Amino acid sequence: MISNKVDKILPSFTLQMTSRAAELRSQGVDVIDLGVGEPDFNTPDNIIAAAKKAMDDGFTKYTPGSGLFVLREAICEKLHRDNSLSYNPDQIIVSNGAKHSLSTCCQAILNPGDQAIIFSPYWVSFPEFIRLADGEPVVIPTFSEKNFTPDFDQLEKQINPRIKLMIINSPSNPTGAVWDNETIRRLLSYAAQYNWVVISDECYEQLVYDNEFQSTETLNDAGANVITIQSLSKTYAMTGWRIGYAAGDITIIKAMSKIQGQATSCANSIGQIASVEALTGDQSEVKMMKDAFLNRRNKMLNRINDIAGISCQTPGGAFYTFPNVTHFLGMEIDGKKIDTSFDLSDYILDMAKTTTVAGAGFGCEGHIRLSYATDEKTFLEGLNRIETSLMKLKETS
Ligand SMILES: Cc1ncc(COP(=O)(O)O)c(C=O)c1O
């Protein structure tokens, strides 16, 4: 009854972890959720007011498939103001979150059997977008010792004529790593040389702490075909509003619009009007949230690196840390062995009542992802609990 396509893809296990935490909470268990993938702040008031006004003003109907013109203009203004990028509204598509733009873009580009390069640790949805578009992910590993930057020897080994696409995600979910400009320029030169489209997932672009964020397209001297994808979700604490967008080559944007028009018609009208206010109105809350995340990052990092057996690189962006927990793999408790990061994450949930996300789910064993999109008191308590549970593990005899 169910298609082969469904069998080919994995469910979103980050969403599963969130559901698991919610389920335990509903049973009265005091769970600390360090698996969260969304800001704990509320959407700023000016955006909420704009949404209420949009309803009163009658913006309750379908919009053009690729988004309201006024929003596409506001996106162009934002891309120019914040990212020094020049696009016109015809080169923009508004979708139901960046996730939807990413998925539609893969469908617009890939034919059955085409390959797409992603870098591990990868955001869980990247391989599935590619599989849903009948493509094959080609995973290039990156490592914490090298700050999760790509290894170009590994990349070169994989080059073949079936590759049509490469996805870049800096700052990254799950590692928080921000790639330097030279690395991105080098990737773009491969893409230009071999004619790969580059999707640059920039949904954490406003959460870069130690350097100035540089949009991939601004580094594109090589002339690769770059589709820039950004989102209102993380920047404006608007995850539930489902508004994201893509900007780039008009042929690809039109192809995406054709697919989107048949799949969902358009993104929701009220969210689109509210997004105009988000992008063009007062930006002070964006700065407030970024400052808070930076402060939390430093506190979380210090605390993690205090725990014996764990080490963590400084993540330059997003709101995740991705510590190395290899030391604990192979240990045991009460005859039960902890072999993988999935086992460790399960054990931490059982023993410490704290959710984390196993690195293996992001294609990177030996790590767990911890989010600081939660208040300091809560995550410090979670880390205390994690430390206590880890200290109970014993070397296998
Ligand atoms: C790397 C990355 N891209 C895209 C998204 C999706 O964002 P949106 O809410 O705009 O669909 C997420 C959300 O977690 C993400 O981490």
The ligand as a Tripos MOL2 file, in Angstrom:
@<TRIPOS>MOLECULE
LIG
   16    16     1     0     0
SMALL
NO_CHARGES

@<TRIPOS>ATOM
      1 C1         20.2380   23.5240    9.1740 C.3       1 LIG1
      2 C2         18.7870   23.7770    9.1650 C.ar      1 LIG1
      3 N1         18.1790   24.1190    8.0140 N.ar      1 LIG1
      4 C3         16.8690   24.3530    7.9430 C.ar      1 LIG1
      5 C4         16.0740   24.2500    9.0710 C.ar      1 LIG1
      6 C5         14.6000   24.4660    8.9240 C.3       1 LIG1
      7 O1         14.1800   25.7360    9.2380 O.3       1 LIG1
      8 P1         12.6970   26.1960    8.9740 P.3       1 LIG1
      9 O2         12.0300   26.2680   10.3020 O.co2     1 LIG1
     10 O3         12.8270   27.5310    8.3290 O.co2     1 LIG1
     11 O4         12.0400   25.2140    8.0700 O.co2     1 LIG1
     12 C6         16.6340   23.8880   10.2820 C.ar      1 LIG1
     13 C7         15.7950   23.7030   11.4700 C.2       1 LIG1
     14 O5         16.1530   23.1040   12.4560 O.2       1 LIG1
     15 C8         18.0220   23.6560   10.3380 C.ar      1 LIG1
     16 O6         18.6190   23.3250   11.4830 O.3       1 LIG1
@<TRIPOS>BOND
     1     1     2 1
     2     2     3 ar
     3     2    15 ar
     4     3     4 ar
     5     4     5 ar
     6     5     6 1
     7     5    12 ar
     8     6     7 1
     9     7     8 1
    10     8     9 2
    11     8    10 1
    12     8    11 1
    13    12    13 1
    14    12    15 ar
    15    13    14 2
    16    15    16 1
@<TRIPOS>SUBSTRUCTURE
     1 LIG1         1 GROUP 0 **** ****
